[in-house]
C-alpha cells in the first residue's frame, strides 16, 4: 500500500490507513520527547528555569496531542485529534523549512502525509456500511 494512494473503499484499507496514521503520531511522540529533553537541557544550562518550564509545558502539550491522536486513530476514530496532530505537524514542517533543516523537513513531511492518510482512513471507516465478511456472504 503506497502512502499517497491508499485504498479507502474497503474496511481493511481504511483501517490500515488509520493505523499508519497512528504509527506516525507515535513516532511524533518519541521525537517530541527527545526534542523536549534536549531543549530543556539547553535552556537549563543557561540557568533560565522559568523559560525551561515554559518550553517543557508547550512540548508536553504537543506530545499529549500526538499521543491521544495516535490512540484514537489506532481505534479507527479520532478525526478531530488527527486534524490537531496534522496542524501541529504542519507548523513543524514550516519551522523546519524556516530553519533550513532538510532532514527534519523530510521526516516531518512524511509524518504529515501519514497522519493525513490516517485521517482519511478514519473518515472512511465512518462511512463504510458493509464489512469484508458481509461482502463475502453476498458473493458466496
C-alpha positions in Angstrom: 0.0 0.0 0.0 1.6 3.2 -1.1 1.3 6.2 1.2 -0.1 8.5 -1.5 -2.6 6.1 -3.0 -4.5 4.4 -0.1 -7.5 2.2 -0.9 -10.2 3.5 1.3 -13.1 1.6 -0.4 -12.6 -1.4 1.9 -12.7 -1.7 5.6 -9.2 -3.2 5.7 -7.7 -0.5 3.6 -9.3 2.3 5.6 -8.3 0.6 8.9 -4.8 0.2 7.6 -4.6 3.9 6.7 -5.9 4.9 10.1 -3.3 2.7 11.8 -0.4 4.0 9.7 -1.6 7.5 10.9 -1.4 6.3 14.4 2.1 5.0 14.0 3.1 8.4 12.6 1.6 10.0 15.7 3.6 7.7 18.0 6.8 8.4 16.1 6.0 12.1 16.6 5.6 11.5 20.3 9.0 9.9 20.5 10.6 12.7 18.5 8.8 15.3 20.7 10.1 13.7 23.9 13.6 13.7 22.6 13.5 17.3 21.5 11.9 18.3 24.8 14.7 16.7 26.7 17.4 18.4 24.6 15.6 21.8 24.6 15.1 21.8 28.4 18.7 20.7 28.9 20.0 23.6 26.7 17.8 26.2 28.4 18.6 24.9 31.9 22.3 25.0 31.1 22.0 28.8 30.9 20.2 29.0 34.2 16.8 30.1 32.9 14.5 27.9 34.9 11.3 29.8 34.1 12.0 29.5 30.4 12.7 25.8 30.7 9.4 25.2 32.4 7.6 27.1 29.6 9.4 25.1 26.9 8.6 21.9 28.7 4.9 22.8 29.1 4.5 23.6 25.3 6.4 20.4 24.4 4.2 18.4 26.7 1.0 19.8 25.2 2.3 18.8 21.8 3.2 15.3 23.0 -0.2 14.8 24.6 -2.0 15.8 21.4 0.1 13.4 19.3 -0.4 10.5 21.9 -4.2 11.0 22.0 -4.4 11.3 18.2 -2.3 8.1 17.9 -4.6 6.1 20.2 -7.8 7.4 18.6 -6.5 6.8 15.1 -5.4 3.3 16.1 -9.0 2.6 17.1 -10.2 3.9 13.7 -11.7 7.1 15.1 -10.3 10.4 16.1 -10.7 12.6 13.1 -10.6 15.8 15.3 -7.5 14.7 17.2 -5.9 13.7 13.9 -6.6 17.2 12.5 -5.0 18.7 15.6 -1.9 16.5 15.1 -1.8 17.4 11.4 -1.9 21.1 12.2 1.0 20.7 14.7 3.0 18.7 12.1 2.3 21.4 9.5 3.6 24.0 11.9 6.7 21.9 12.5 7.2 21.5 8.7 7.1 25.3 8.3 9.5 25.8 11.1 11.9 23.2 9.7 11.8 24.9 6.3 12.5 28.3 8.0 15.4 26.7 9.9 16.6 25.1 6.6 16.6 21.6 8.1 16.4 19.3 5.1 16.3 16.1 7.1 13.8 17.4 9.6 11.6 18.7 6.8 11.6 15.3 5.1 10.8 13.4 8.3 8.0 15.7 9.4 6.7 15.8 5.8 6.4 12.0 5.7 4.8 12.0 9.2 2.3 14.7 8.0 1.5 12.6 4.9 0.9 9.5 7.1 -1.3 11.4 9.5 -3.4 12.9 6.7 -4.0 9.5 5.3 -4.9 8.3 8.8 -7.5 11.0 9.0 -8.8 9.9 5.6 -8.9 6.3 6.8 -10.8 7.2 10.0 -13.3 9.2 8.0 -13.8 6.4 5.5 -14.3 3.9 8.4 -17.3 6.0 9.5 -18.8 5.8 6.0 -18.3 2.1 5.3 -21.6 0.2 5.9 -20.5 -3.3 4.9 -17.7 -5.2 6.4 -15.5 -7.6 4.4 -17.4 -10.6 5.9 -20.7 -9.1 4.7 -19.4 -8.7 1.2 -18.1 -12.2 1.2 -21.6 -13.6 2.2 -23.2 -11.7 -0.7 -20.9 -13.3 -3.3 -20.9 -16.8 -1.8 
